[in-house]
């Protein structure tokens, strides 16, 4: 026969073990979670510790760049001090601009006035010379026309008739002072014997007298 007291003890013991297993499993899960959290926290701390030196190096590099820039900035005044100053030639400085005195202005005005007068005088002279040359050319042309007309003219019949009626009384030969007595008057070479006909003595010879009219036509009368 079995003991009635042992059966209940065995039955009561198995339920307590089965109830303890879930609690143990939950506790393990919590422990694992806590462990994972700790590991993650440690890894974050380690990673932050590893990142700090580059930041420090960047800071040092930035300080070196700042010092280099400061050095270059400090050296810039030395370069600018020795560099030549460039002045814009398009805008002259008022300090160096030349000043013109009233006397210089008056002198320049006088020079301009003299140049103007000289130019006007030169222009007037050139105009007068051109006018004189034109007048001379016109006179030469008229003389040529008159000479051509005289050459083409025929001897005057009126002069021929007058010389036929004229009387020569004698001649006086004396080199350049020869004279002829015509119609009772004495005439030398070059003198007019008839103003109306334009007839004058040209040559006086022993046996003949030459006359010339205003057209250059020659006439002869023998003694």
PyMOL commands that set and color helices and strands:
alter all, ss='L'
color gray80, all
select helices_A, chain A and resi 4-82+102-152+157-165+175-177
alter helices_A, ss='H'
color red, helices_A
select strands_A, chain A and resi 168-172+179-182+185-188+192-194+199-204+208-212+218-222
alter strands_A, ss='S'
color yellow, strands_A
deselect
rebuild
show_as cartoon
